[in-house]
């Protein structure tokens, strides 16, 4: 099915696979994705084992087809667009090439502060994985950006992006490139240490981190369901740890 314009769909699809950590050059990648589409309920298949196996292979083959040359300037059927949108949690606008980030939220982040999609995804996944320390990490990032020396740190990096140095002298003394590099590295080190020390002193560390670890551990072991997990997290977020301790 073609919509009559040069669609970036295939390029966007490859980008989404990359952001999700799926290497489409590896053998069997499409079968893995097919199984995930089924297990997540995005695609329903027969419960008959023989039929299920056949449908699973058909889905795997279609996933590969969408990356072939014939889809270079085409978009797939609407049902597949919906499946991809749900699987990657992305916007249809991204699939159609109308925005340059997978979601409108990420597009806003990129437009406002220039943080690219990959960096946004890394931060998002980092905070998601480190669930116990999520709020501490957010505090640290905020404190880092607001620190008075942060702009000096960026300025030093930006003025020497390729390792070259535009200052021919420091305090009126001519220096060799290696000497200038050593001075810049020393300045960077001092700034980083200063920022780190200030953040360590001012960040409010969560004294109940071990309790969060306990709750998530019970959830990971299957001893709490998602509703119970959210119930405890809400209570803990309001400062009530009575049911945990």
C-alpha positions in Angstrom: 0.0 0.0 0.0 1.5 3.3 -1.0 0.4 6.8 0.1 1.9 8.5 -2.9 4.8 10.2 -1.4 8.4 9.4 -0.5 8.0 8.0 2.9 10.9 7.8 5.4 9.2 4.9 7.1 12.0 2.4 6.5 14.6 4.8 7.9 12.4 5.5 10.9 11.8 1.9 11.5 15.5 1.1 11.6 16.1 4.0 14.0 13.3 2.6 16.3 14.9 -0.8 16.3 18.3 0.7 17.2 16.7 2.8 20.1 15.1 -0.4 21.4 18.4 -2.2 21.4 17.5 -4.6 18.5 20.3 -5.5 16.1 18.7 -6.2 12.8 21.9 -7.6 11.4 21.8 -10.5 13.8 20.3 -13.8 12.7 16.9 -14.5 14.2 16.1 -10.9 15.2 12.8 -10.9 13.4 11.7 -14.1 15.1 12.5 -12.6 18.5 10.5 -9.5 17.7 7.6 -11.6 16.4 7.5 -13.5 19.7 7.4 -10.2 21.6 4.6 -8.8 19.5 2.6 -11.9 20.3 3.5 -12.1 24.0 2.7 -8.4 24.5 -0.7 -9.0 22.9 -0.1 -6.6 20.0 -0.8 -9.4 17.6 -3.2 -12.2 18.4 -2.5 -15.7 17.1 -4.1 -19.1 17.2 -3.6 -21.2 20.4 -3.1 -24.3 18.3 0.6 -24.9 18.4 1.0 -25.8 14.7 -1.0 -22.7 13.6 0.8 -20.5 16.1 4.2 -21.6 14.8 3.1 -20.9 11.2 1.7 -17.4 12.1 4.8 -16.6 14.1 7.0 -17.3 11.1 4.7 -15.3 8.9 5.0 -12.3 11.2 8.8 -12.7 11.3 8.9 -12.8 7.5 6.8 -9.6 7.3 9.0 -7.8 9.7 12.0 -8.5 7.4 10.0 -7.5 4.3 9.4 -4.1 5.7 13.2 -3.4 5.7 13.6 -4.6 2.1 14.2 -2.3 -0.9 10.6 -2.5 -2.1 9.6 -0.6 1.1 12.2 2.1 0.5 9.5 4.7 -0.6 6.4 3.0 0.8 4.6 2.5 4.0 3.0 -0.8 5.1 -0.7 -1.5 5.7 -2.5 0.5 8.4 -2.6 -2.5 10.7 1.2 -2.8 10.7 1.6 0.9 11.4 -0.6 0.5 14.4 1.4 -2.5 15.5 4.7 -0.6 15.2 3.3 2.4 17.0 2.3 0.2 19.9 5.4 -1.9 20.0 7.8 1.1 19.9 5.5 3.4 21.9 6.1 6.0 19.2 4.0 8.5 17.4 2.4 8.0 14.0 3.8 11.4 13.1 7.3 10.0 13.5 6.6 7.0 11.3 5.3 9.3 8.6 8.3 11.6 8.9 6.3 14.6 10.3 8.4 14.9 13.4 12.1 14.0 14.0 11.7 12.3 17.4 9.7 9.1 18.2 7.2 11.0 20.4 6.0 14.6 20.7 7.4 14.8 24.2 10.9 13.9 22.9 10.5 16.3 20.0 9.8 19.1 22.6 12.9 18.2 24.5 15.0 18.3 21.4 13.4 21.6 20.2 13.8 23.3 23.5 17.2 22.2 24.7 18.8 20.4 21.7 19.1 17.0 23.5 19.0 14.4 20.7 16.7 11.4 20.8 19.4 8.9 21.7 20.5 10.9 24.7 16.9 11.3 25.8 16.3 7.6 25.5 19.5 6.8 27.5 18.4 9.1 30.3 14.8 7.7 30.3 16.0 4.1 30.3 18.7 4.8 33.0 16.1 6.3 35.3 13.6 3.5 34.5 16.2 0.7 35.3 17.6 2.4 38.4 14.1 2.6 39.9 15.2 2.8 43.6 17.5 5.8 42.9 15.3 7.5 40.3 14.6 10.6 42.3 18.2 10.9 43.5 19.4 10.7 39.9 16.9 13.4 38.8 18.1 15.6 41.7 21.7 15.1 40.7 21.1 15.9 37.1 19.1 19.0 38.0 21.8 20.2 40.5 24.5 19.6 37.9 22.8 21.7 35.3 22.0 24.5 37.7 25.5 24.6 39.2 27.3 27.9 38.8 30.3 26.2 37.2 28.4 24.2 34.7 28.5 26.9 32.0 32.2 27.2 32.4 32.5 23.4 32.0 30.5 23.5 28.8 32.5 26.5 27.5 35.8 24.7 28.0 34.6 21.6 26.1 33.0 23.6 23.4 36.1 25.7 22.7 38.2 22.6 22.1 35.8 20.0 20.5 38.6 18.3 18.5 41.4 18.5 21.1 42.9 21.6 19.5 43.4 24.7 21.6 42.8 28.3 20.4 44.7 30.0 23.3 48.3 30.7 22.3 49.3 31.7 25.8 48.1 31.6 29.3 48.8 34.6 31.6 51.0 36.0 28.8 53.3 33.0 28.7 53.6 31.2 25.3 52.9 27.5 25.7 53.3 24.4 23.5 50.1 22.5 22.5 50.8 19.8 25.1 51.3 22.4 27.8 48.1 24.1 26.9 46.3 20.7 26.9 47.6 20.0 30.4 46.3 23.4 31.6 42.9 22.9 30.1 42.7 19.3 31.5 43.6 20.7 34.9 40.9 23.4 34.7 38.3 20.8 33.6 39.3 18.5 36.5 39.0 21.3 39.0 35.6 22.3 37.8 34.3 18.7 37.8 35.6 18.1 41.4 34.1 21.4 42.5 30.7 20.5 41.0 30.8 17.0 42.4 31.6 18.1 45.9 28.9 20.7 45.9 26.3 18.2 44.7 27.3 15.6 47.3 26.9 18.2 50.0 23.5 19.5 48.8 21.7 16.5 47.4 19.1 15.0 49.7 19.8 11.3 49.6 16.9 8.9 50.2 17.3 7.3 53.6 14.7 4.7 52.7 16.4 3.4 49.6 16.7 -0.1 51.1 12.9 -0.2 51.5 12.3 0.7 47.8 14.8 -2.1 46.9 12.8 -4.5 49.0 9.5 -3.6 47.3 10.9 -3.9 43.8 12.6 -7.1 44.8 9.3 -8.6 45.8 7.7 -7.4 42.6 10.6 -8.9 40.5 10.2 -12.2 42.3 6.4 -12.3 41.5 5.4 -11.9 45.2 3.7 -8.6 44.4 1.5 -7.9 41.4 1.6 -4.5 39.6 -1.4 -3.1 41.4 0.2 -4.0 44.8 3.5 -2.5 43.7 1.8 0.8 42.7 -0.1 0.8 46.0 3.1 0.5 48.1 5.0 3.0 45.9 2.2 5.6 46.3 2.1 5.1 50.1 5.9 5.3 50.3 5.9 8.4 48.1 3.6 10.0 50.7 6.1 9.1 53.4 4.1 6.2 54.8 6.4 3.2 55.2 4.4 1.5 57.9 3.2 -1.5 55.8 6.8 -2.2 54.7 8.6 -2.0 58.0 
